[in-house]
Amino acid sequence: MRVPIRLLSAILSVGSLLSQGGGAVQFRDWKVPSATAKPRLACSELGSLTGFEFSVYSAVIVPASATTPEHCRVNLMVQPEVNVEVNLPTAWNGRLYMFGNGGFAGESFEAPARVGYRSRGLKAGFVTAATDTGHSALAEPGASFALNRQKAIDFGFRALHVTAESAKRVIKAYYLNPLSKSYFDGCSTGGRQAMIIAQRFPADFDGIIAGAPGLYNTGIQLSRAYWMQGLAQNPFPAEKLGLLAKKVYDHCDAKDGLKDGLIDDPLKCDFRPDRDLPRCAGAEQAECFTANQIAAVARIYNDVPRQGKRFFPGWPLGAEIAGPNGQSGWIGQEIDGPNGPGAWTTYSRNFIRFFLAPGTPLAGVTDADAIARFDIDKDSERLDFVRQILDATDPDLSAFKKRGGKLLMYFGWADPQLNPRMGVEYYEDVLAKMGPATPEFARLFMVPGMFHCGGGVGTSTFDVATHLVDWVEAGKAPDVIQASRIVNSQVVRTRPLCPYPQVARYKGTGSIDEAANFSCVKP
């Protein structure tokens, strides 16, 4: 059966999945220092912190388990509905580790991915903090919370700042020792949050990890709707994704001088669907593409126009390939999956209905016609407001730099959900604004073959958190990050990740699956 390619992956509508960056191994390589900081009062006494700013509704000791040490868990709510969880280990290393959200946020603190972040932070001796950004994904699924202006603002940026401030206040009350350093870690929506913090609240954290940041949020959402309109006109059959991937990789793989199943930098490949895909002469056949199918993929690869100008970058090559589950990265992402609408469809519908439409002619639009009625060339009365609360595109990071902050960004070149060119173009804007000294406080690492926050065919398992701590506290900037590809629990390839614009180049001898045989060089 032919499945039409409408758009990005299905189940993100409630924001209940938190994207995990770095292969879920943060702090794996960090030598945990001896924890000497001790509590000054009983965990239950933290309830007395309740005041006008927030209400502590739970403060209990959680016994040690196989995954976490003993800690005091504090649940509080900042007005009007920003729920915050702070976990304070009995043996504390003096630092705070806050992690971000996924999708449209609103996740339970017991969602598996959030538990993973919390466990890794606590095992390393950090106080951990997290927020639901002011709403519950179960009660207000998708972006429906955004009909409430305050909740939209809380999701956009406010919840991040008040969570950091609340966590620090709890730390100050609980421990004898003062807080030494604070770190933020997020991927996807969490990556956008990381950039929001660096730009809006530069004093909140000493070190920030921004993985696959959806920093130009309005741009990606409007572009998704534009691409989905094109795919509605020219559906693409899922069964031809394998052929598409083969043609792309045959054309691009060896452009870096090494045929290794990876596209090192898709922007260096001159692949053109109208020229490089075999065209069916007559009726559709398995080993060729119709004119409509070629038009479908060309629309995705090409830049998005708005009012006659380039609005958003076209999608890089590489995500067409099958990942660890045997499915193309486009399945459930660019292409609707067998279980329902893909992520591009779901996100753009939610964005149009609940962020863009209120108070405009689009008000009351339904899922069924949200994308069809959207016109990318028309201004919306709400667009400026939405940009102000969601986008994190300001390249002026001077305040963050001035206070000694360090920013470590990473993005998978084969990300099928958030366009990696956002990360590259933003970093280039920062370089232009901040000058050649930018790498002294901000670095970007691009990961060939990696899907969204992990997975794919690249070396997508790496510990960025340890590198960030070393950078902040020892002045050791990451000149290379060692990464692995793990298949069936076995390491099958290692590679160095290099600070942009450097790339990993094969030295000419030895296994291409061993990082030692590569070096970081300028392209």
C-alpha positions in Angstrom: 0.0 0.0 0.0 1.3 3.5 -0.9 1.7 5.8 2.1 1.7 9.5 1.1 4.6 11.5 2.5 3.0 14.4 4.3 5.4 15.2 7.0 7.5 14.7 10.1 6.9 12.1 12.9 3.7 11.4 14.6 3.6 11.3 18.3 5.0 14.6 19.4 1.6 16.3 19.7 1.4 16.1 23.5 5.1 17.0 24.1 5.3 14.0 26.4 8.6 12.7 24.9 11.7 14.5 26.0 14.5 14.3 23.4 17.7 12.8 24.7 20.9 14.2 23.4 24.3 12.7 23.5 23.2 9.1 23.5 21.8 9.5 27.1 25.4 9.3 28.6 25.8 12.7 30.1 28.5 12.8 32.8 29.7 9.3 31.7 33.3 10.5 31.4 33.3 12.8 34.4 35.3 11.8 37.5 32.7 12.6 40.2 34.4 14.6 43.0 33.9 13.7 46.6 30.7 15.3 47.8 31.2 17.2 51.1 28.2 19.6 51.1 25.6 18.6 53.7 22.1 19.7 54.5 21.5 22.3 57.2 17.9 21.3 57.9 15.5 18.4 57.4 14.0 17.9 54.0 10.4 18.4 55.3 11.3 21.8 56.7 11.6 23.2 53.1 7.8 23.5 53.1 8.3 26.7 55.1 9.7 28.4 51.9 6.2 28.8 50.7 5.4 32.4 50.0 4.0 34.7 47.4 6.4 33.6 44.6 5.9 29.9 44.9 4.2 27.2 47.0 6.1 24.1 48.2 3.5 21.3 48.2 5.8 18.4 48.8 9.3 17.9 50.3 10.2 14.3 51.1 13.3 12.1 51.4 13.7 9.5 48.5 15.8 6.6 49.7 18.8 5.4 47.7 18.0 2.9 44.9 19.9 1.1 42.2 19.7 4.2 40.0 19.9 7.2 42.3 21.4 8.1 45.7 19.4 9.3 48.6 17.9 12.7 48.0 15.3 15.3 49.1 12.6 15.7 46.4 10.9 19.1 46.5 7.8 19.8 44.4 6.7 23.4 44.1 4.5 25.6 42.0 5.3 29.1 40.8 2.3 31.3 40.0 0.2 30.8 38.1 0.8 27.1 37.2 4.5 26.5 36.7 5.3 23.2 38.3 8.9 22.6 39.3 10.8 19.6 40.7 14.1 20.0 42.6 16.1 17.0 43.7 18.7 17.6 46.4 21.2 14.8 47.0 22.2 14.2 50.6 25.8 14.1 49.4 26.0 17.2 47.1 28.8 18.2 44.7 28.0 21.9 45.0 26.4 22.3 41.5 23.0 22.6 39.9 22.0 20.7 36.8 18.7 21.8 35.1 17.4 20.0 32.1 14.9 21.0 29.4 11.7 19.8 27.8 10.6 18.2 24.6 7.8 18.9 22.1 5.3 21.3 23.5 6.4 20.4 27.1 4.0 19.7 29.9 5.6 16.3 30.6 5.2 14.4 33.8 8.3 14.5 36.0 8.1 10.7 35.9 8.3 10.4 32.1 11.1 7.9 31.3 13.4 10.4 29.6 13.1 12.9 32.5 13.8 10.1 34.9 17.0 9.4 32.9 18.2 13.0 33.1 17.4 13.2 36.8 19.1 9.9 37.6 22.3 10.8 35.7 22.5 14.2 37.4 21.9 12.8 40.9 24.4 10.0 40.5 27.0 12.6 39.6 26.1 14.5 42.8 24.2 17.4 41.2 21.1 19.0 42.4 18.7 18.5 39.5 15.8 20.8 38.5 13.1 20.6 35.9 9.8 22.2 35.0 6.6 21.4 33.1 6.7 25.1 31.8 3.3 25.9 33.2 0.8 23.3 31.9 0.1 19.6 31.8 0.3 17.8 28.4 -2.5 15.5 29.5 -4.9 18.2 30.5 -4.0 20.6 27.6 -2.5 18.4 24.8 -0.4 19.7 22.0 -0.2 23.5 22.0 -3.8 24.0 23.2 -2.4 25.7 26.4 -1.2 28.6 24.2 -4.8 30.0 24.0 -3.9 31.3 27.5 -1.5 34.2 26.9 0.3 33.7 30.2 0.8 30.0 29.6 2.2 30.8 26.2 4.7 33.2 27.7 5.6 30.7 30.4 6.2 28.0 27.8 8.2 30.5 25.7 10.6 31.7 28.3 9.4 32.7 31.8 9.2 29.2 33.2 12.9 28.6 32.6 14.0 31.7 34.6 11.6 31.1 37.5 12.6 27.5 37.7 16.3 28.4 37.9 15.6 31.1 40.5 13.4 28.8 42.6 15.9 25.9 42.5 18.7 28.2 43.7 16.5 29.5 46.5 15.8 26.0 47.7 19.5 25.1 47.5 20.4 28.1 49.6 17.9 27.1 52.2 18.8 23.4 52.4 22.6 23.3 52.3 25.3 24.7 54.5 27.6 25.3 51.5 26.8 27.8 48.7 26.1 26.9 45.1 29.3 26.9 43.1 28.2 26.4 39.4 25.0 26.0 37.5 24.4 24.1 34.2 21.6 23.7 31.8 21.1 20.8 29.3 18.5 20.5 26.6 17.9 19.0 23.2 15.1 19.9 20.6 12.7 22.1 22.5 15.3 21.9 25.3 17.8 23.2 22.9 15.6 26.2 22.1 15.2 26.7 25.8 19.0 26.7 26.2 19.4 29.4 23.6 16.6 31.4 25.2 18.5 31.3 28.5 21.8 32.4 27.0 20.1 35.3 25.3 17.4 36.4 27.8 18.9 35.3 31.1 22.6 35.2 30.7 23.3 35.2 34.5 21.2 32.1 35.2 23.8 29.4 34.2 27.6 29.1 33.9 27.4 26.5 31.2 24.7 25.7 28.7 24.3 22.7 26.4 22.0 23.3 23.4 21.3 20.2 21.4 19.4 20.4 18.1 18.0 23.8 19.1 14.7 24.7 17.4 15.8 28.3 17.9 14.0 29.8 14.9 10.7 28.3 16.1 8.3 30.4 14.1 10.4 29.8 10.9 10.4 26.0 11.3 6.7 25.8 12.1 5.6 28.0 9.2 8.0 26.1 6.8 6.6 22.8 7.9 3.1 24.0 6.9 4.5 25.1 3.5 6.2 21.8 2.9 3.1 19.9 4.0 1.0 21.8 1.5 3.4 20.8 -1.2 3.3 17.1 -0.2 -0.5 17.2 -0.2 -0.3 18.3 -3.9 2.5 15.8 -4.7 2.4 12.8 -2.4 5.6 10.8 -2.1 5.4 7.0 -1.7 7.1 5.7 1.4 8.3 2.6 -0.5 10.6 4.8 -2.6 12.5 6.3 0.3 15.1 3.5 0.1 15.7 4.3 -3.6 15.8 8.1 -2.8 18.4 7.4 0.0 20.5 5.3 -2.3 20.6 8.0 -5.0 21.5 10.7 -2.4 24.2 8.7 -0.7 25.7 7.4 -4.0 26.0 11.1 -5.1 27.2 12.6 -1.8 28.9 10.0 0.4 32.4 10.3 -1.2 32.4 14.1 -1.5 34.6 14.3 1.6 37.1 11.9 0.1 35.9 8.8 2.0 33.1 6.4 1.2 31.9 5.4 4.6 28.1 5.5 4.6 28.1 9.1 5.9 27.5 12.5 4.4 30.1 14.6 6.2 28.6 17.9 5.2 25.4 17.9 3.0 25.9 21.5 2.1 29.0 20.4 0.1 27.0 18.1 -2.1 25.4 19.5 -5.3 22.6 16.9 -5.5 19.6 18.1 -7.5 16.5 15.9 -7.7 15.5 17.2 -11.2 18.9 16.2 -12.5 20.1 13.3 -10.4 17.0 11.2 -9.8 16.0 8.7 -12.6 12.8 9.9 -14.2 10.0 7.5 -15.2 9.5 7.7 -18.9 5.9 6.5 -18.8 4.0 4.8 -16.1 5.4 4.7 -12.6 8.0 2.0 -11.9 9.9 0.8 -8.9 13.3 2.1 -10.0 12.4 5.6 -11.1 10.5 8.7 -9.9 7.6 10.5 -11.5 7.7 14.2 -12.2 5.4 14.8 -9.2 7.6 12.8 -6.9 10.6 14.7 -8.0 8.8 17.9 -7.4 7.8 16.7 -3.9 11.4 16.1 -2.7 12.7 19.2 -4.5 10.3 21.4 -2.5 11.7 20.0 0.7 15.4 20.4 -0.3 14.9 24.0 -1.7 14.7 27.1 0.5 11.3 28.3 1.6 10.2 31.6 0.0 8.0 34.2 1.7 6.8 37.4 0.0 9.4 36.9 -2.7 12.4 36.4 -0.4 14.3 33.5 1.2 12.5 32.8 4.5 13.9 29.5 5.8 16.6 27.1 4.6 15.8 24.0 2.6 16.3 20.6 4.2 19.8 19.1 4.1 20.4 15.8 2.4 21.0 12.7 4.5 17.9 11.9 6.7 16.4 9.8 3.9 18.5 6.8 5.0 17.2 4.0 7.2 18.1 4.3 10.9 18.6 1.6 13.5 14.9 0.6 13.4 15.2 -0.2 9.6 13.0 2.8 8.7 14.0 5.9 6.8 14.5 9.0 9.0 11.7 10.6 7.0 9.1 8.0 8.1 6.9 9.6 10.8 8.8 12.8 10.3 8.5 14.3 6.8 6.2 11.3 5.9 3.1 10.5 7.9 3.5 7.2 9.6 1.2 4.2 9.8 -0.1 5.3 13.2 -1.3 8.7 12.1 0.0 12.2 11.2 3.7 12.8 11.2 5.5 15.4 13.4 5.6 18.1 10.8 1.9 17.8 10.3 1.2 17.7 14.1 3.5 20.5 15.0 2.4 22.9 12.3 -1.3 22.2 12.9 -0.9 23.0 16.6 1.2 26.0 15.9 -1.3 27.5 13.5 -4.3 26.7 15.6 -3.1 27.7 19.0 -0.2 30.2 18.6 -1.0 31.9 15.3 -4.8 31.9 14.9 -6.2 33.5 18.1 -7.8 36.8 17.3 -7.1 36.5 13.5 -9.1 35.4 10.5 -7.7 31.9 11.2 -9.4 31.7 14.6 -11.4 28.5 15.0 -9.5 26.7 12.3 -9.5 22.9 12.9 -6.9 20.2 12.5 -8.4 19.2 9.2 -8.0 22.5 7.5 -5.3 24.3 9.5 -2.5 23.7 7.0 -4.7 24.0 3.9 -5.9 27.5 5.0 -2.5 28.8 5.9 -0.8 31.2 3.5 2.9 31.7 4.2 2.9 35.0 2.3 0.3 36.6 4.5 1.3 38.4 7.7 -0.5 37.5 10.9 -1.4 39.9 13.6 -0.1 37.4 16.1 3.2 36.6 14.4 5.3 39.4 16.1 4.1 38.3 19.5 4.8 34.7 18.9 8.3 35.5 17.6 9.0 37.5 20.7 8.2 34.7 23.1 9.4 31.6 21.1 12.3 32.6 18.9 15.9 32.5 20.2 17.8 34.0 17.2 19.6 37.0 18.7 23.3 36.5 17.9 24.4 39.1 20.6 25.7 36.9 23.4 27.9 39.6 24.9 26.2 39.5 28.3 26.6 35.7 28.5 30.2 36.0 27.5 31.0 38.9 29.9 30.0 36.8 32.9 32.2 33.9 31.8 29.4 31.7 30.4 30.2 28.8 28.1 27.9 27.5 25.4 28.2 24.1 23.8 25.9 23.5 20.8 25.5 20.3 18.8 23.3 19.2 15.9 22.9 16.0 13.8 23.5 16.7 10.1 20.8 14.1 9.3 18.2 15.4 11.7 14.7 14.8 10.1 12.8 16.8 12.6 14.6 20.1 13.1 16.6 21.6 10.3 20.3 21.5 11.2 21.0 24.5 9.0 19.3 26.6 11.7 22.2 25.7 14.0 24.9 26.4 11.4 23.4 29.7 10.3 22.8 30.9 13.8 26.4 30.1 14.8 27.7 31.9 11.8 25.6 34.9 12.8 27.2 34.7 16.3 30.6 34.6 14.7 29.8 37.7 12.6 28.5 39.5 15.6 30.9 38.5 18.3 34.0 38.1 16.2 36.9 35.6 15.9 37.0 35.2 19.7 33.6 33.4 19.7 35.1 29.9 20.1 36.5 31.0 23.4 33.0 30.8 24.9 30.7 29.2 22.3 31.3 26.2 20.1 29.1 24.2 17.7 29.7 20.5 16.9 27.9 19.0 13.9 27.4 15.2 13.9 27.4 13.5 10.4 24.6 11.0 10.1 22.9 11.7 13.4 19.1 11.9 13.5 17.2 14.1 16.0 19.2 14.4 19.2 20.6 10.9 18.6 20.2 7.8 16.5 20.7 7.6 12.8 23.8 6.2 11.1 26.4 8.4 12.6 28.4 8.3 15.9 25.5 9.6 18.0 26.7 8.6 21.5 28.9 11.2 23.2 29.2 12.9 26.6 28.9 16.6 26.1 28.2 17.4 29.8 31.7 16.4 31.0 33.3 18.6 28.3 31.1 21.5 29.4 32.0 21.1 33.1 35.7 20.9 32.2 35.4 24.0 30.0 33.6 26.1 32.7 35.7 25.0 35.7 39.1 24.1 34.3 39.2 26.4 31.2 39.6 23.3 29.0 37.8 24.1 25.8 36.6 21.1 23.8 38.8 20.8 20.8 37.3 17.4 20.0 34.5 15.2 21.4 34.9 11.5 21.1 31.7 9.8 19.8 30.6 6.3 19.2 28.0 4.4 17.1 26.4 1.6 19.1 24.5 -1.2 17.4 22.9 -3.9 19.5 24.9 -2.7 22.6 28.2 -3.0 20.7 30.4 -0.1 19.6 30.8 -0.5 15.9 32.5 2.8 15.1 34.2 5.7 16.8 34.8 9.2 15.4 35.9 12.6 16.6 33.4 15.4 16.6 35.0 18.7 15.6 34.2 22.3 16.5 32.5 23.9 13.5 33.7 24.7 10.9 36.3 22.0 11.3 35.5 18.4 10.1 37.0 15.0 10.8 39.3 13.8 8.0 40.7 10.3 7.5 44.5 10.2 7.9 44.8 7.7 5.1 45.7 4.5 7.1 44.0 2.3 9.6 40.4 1.4 10.2 37.8 3.9 9.2 35.9 2.8 12.2 38.5 4.0 14.7 38.6 7.7 15.8 42.4 7.6 16.2 42.7 7.5 12.4 40.9 10.8 12.0 41.9 14.4 12.8 40.0 17.7 12.9 40.9 20.0 10.1 39.5 23.1 8.4 37.6 22.2 5.3 
